[in-house]
Amino acid sequence: MLATLYAKAVDADAPRSILRDEYAKAAVARIDYDWDATTITPRRAPSVAIRTAHFDNWTRQFLTAHDEATVLHVGCGLDARVYRLDPPAGVRWYDIDYPDVIGLRERVYPGRDNYRMVPASVTDPHWLAEIPAGRPTLFIGEGLTMYLTKDDGLALLRRVVDRFGVGELQFDAFNTFGIRTQVINSVVRRSGSRLHWGINGPDDIIDEVPGVRLLVWQSVFDSDTFALVSPSVRWMGRVMAAVPALRTMAQYHRYAFGREC
Ligand SMILES: C[S@@+](CC[C@H](N)C(=O)[O-])C[C@H]1O[C@@H](n2cnc3c(N)ncnc32)[C@H](O)[C@@H]1O
């Protein structure tokens, strides 16, 4: 989460910045860390920024349809989505991550109305039970599913659908090829993390999480925000997209649950 934060800060300084995330820049300035250790460079930062821009767009769409809503931003890390989007007063927003991460978050970001930071493992069922149900609920898991085991990830999605009744699940995923080849992902390798859950398509979710309906499943290469990267990266994306295992290496998933909303 330090790598993704730093990527957004680096992107903010680029002449053709994708996110212009001044909050990320300010957070980086406040944390004493050897940022080069993240392996993020100006060339690599856009690939993180487009993912974040993608989920900003999907979140905006949900909040435009539901100005009274609950947002569960799960595995939030140090992402500043709640500040970038500045949701309307009827939205209750929860940022959830491990206690150490939330401890750091509390030091770099201010509080705001209708906003809570929740220090918990997302796989622990207790934190969810404390979030009031009764409003359309958006679950956002950006850069999260691959860090969970399949059983923990599916259990989390089922718990959200069961508790909140109506809403959307939005998350990204690596396929099993991406999980098997994780050693070539230098950001993951240098962070010392291990990836577990590979998702190969929407059936992996629909067959396992009762009550969800597919809204969008797409390769990162096919998403609107991929058009924002440099021409050379777009060209590389076109080449990769010709190989099925590479085309779906990183995917965006969006599902509805409950009555039409
Ligand atoms: C790659 S980072 C992404 C952070 C943020 N969503 C972003 O895009 O900048 C993955 C995040 O998931 C969090 N995470 C992974 N497993 C978790 C768990 N079991 N409980 C809580 N947070 C978890 C990590 O602490 C980290 O902040």
The ligand as an SDF file (V2000), in Angstrom:
LIG
                    3D

 27 29  0  0  0  0  0  0  0  0999 V2000
   -1.9630   -3.3270   -2.7780 C   0  0  0  0  0  0  0  0  0  0  0  0
   -2.5960   -2.5620   -1.3330 S   0  0  0  0  0  0  0  0  0  0  0  0
   -3.8990   -1.5690   -2.0330 C   0  0  0  0  0  0  0  0  0  0  0  0
   -4.2270   -0.4100   -1.1520 C   0  0  0  0  0  0  0  0  0  0  0  0
   -5.2750    0.5480   -1.7400 C   0  0  0  0  0  0  0  0  0  0  0  0
   -6.5280   -0.1040   -1.9970 N   0  0  0  0  0  0  0  0  0  0  0  0
   -4.7500    1.1850   -2.9920 C   0  0  0  0  0  0  0  0  0  0  0  0
   -5.1930    0.8120   -4.0890 O   0  0  0  0  0  0  0  0  0  0  0  0
   -3.8710    2.0600   -2.8740 O   0  0  0  0  0  0  0  0  0  0  0  0
   -3.4790   -3.8890   -0.5360 C   0  0  0  0  0  0  0  0  0  0  0  0
   -4.1280   -3.4630    0.7540 C   0  0  0  0  0  0  0  0  0  0  0  0
   -4.9370   -4.5320    1.2410 O   0  0  0  0  0  0  0  0  0  0  0  0
   -4.7350   -4.6190    2.6260 C   0  0  0  0  0  0  0  0  0  0  0  0
   -5.0670   -5.9710    3.0690 N   0  0  0  0  0  0  0  0  0  0  0  0
   -4.6590   -7.1530    2.5500 C   0  0  0  0  0  0  0  0  0  0  0  0
   -5.1720   -8.1860    3.2470 N   0  0  0  0  0  0  0  0  0  0  0  0
   -5.9200   -7.6270    4.2370 C   0  0  0  0  0  0  0  0  0  0  0  0
   -6.7030   -8.1570    5.3000 C   0  0  0  0  0  0  0  0  0  0  0  0
   -6.8210   -9.4770    5.4770 N   0  0  0  0  0  0  0  0  0  0  0  0
   -7.3160   -7.2930    6.1240 N   0  0  0  0  0  0  0  0  0  0  0  0
   -7.2040   -5.9410    5.9570 C   0  0  0  0  0  0  0  0  0  0  0  0
   -6.4920   -5.3810    4.9580 N   0  0  0  0  0  0  0  0  0  0  0  0
   -5.8580   -6.2240    4.1150 C   0  0  0  0  0  0  0  0  0  0  0  0
   -3.2680   -4.2910    2.8220 C   0  0  0  0  0  0  0  0  0  0  0  0
   -2.9660   -3.9520    4.1780 O   0  0  0  0  0  0  0  0  0  0  0  0
   -3.1090   -3.1380    1.8560 C   0  0  0  0  0  0  0  0  0  0  0  0
   -3.4020   -1.9000    2.4370 O   0  0  0  0  0  0  0  0  0  0  0  0
  1  2  1  0
  2  3  1  0
  2 10  1  0
  3  4  1  0
  4  5  1  0
  5  6  1  0
  5  7  1  0
  7  8  2  0
  7  9  1  0
 10 11  1  0
 11 12  1  0
 11 26  1  0
 12 13  1  0
 13 14  1  0
 13 24  1  0
 14 15  1  0
 14 23  1  0
 15 16  2  0
 16 17  1  0
 17 18  1  0
 17 23  2  0
 18 19  1  0
 18 20  2  0
 20 21  1  0
 21 22  2  0
 22 23  1  0
 24 25  1  0
 24 26  1  0
 26 27  1  0
M  CHG  2   2   1   9  -1
M  END
$$$$
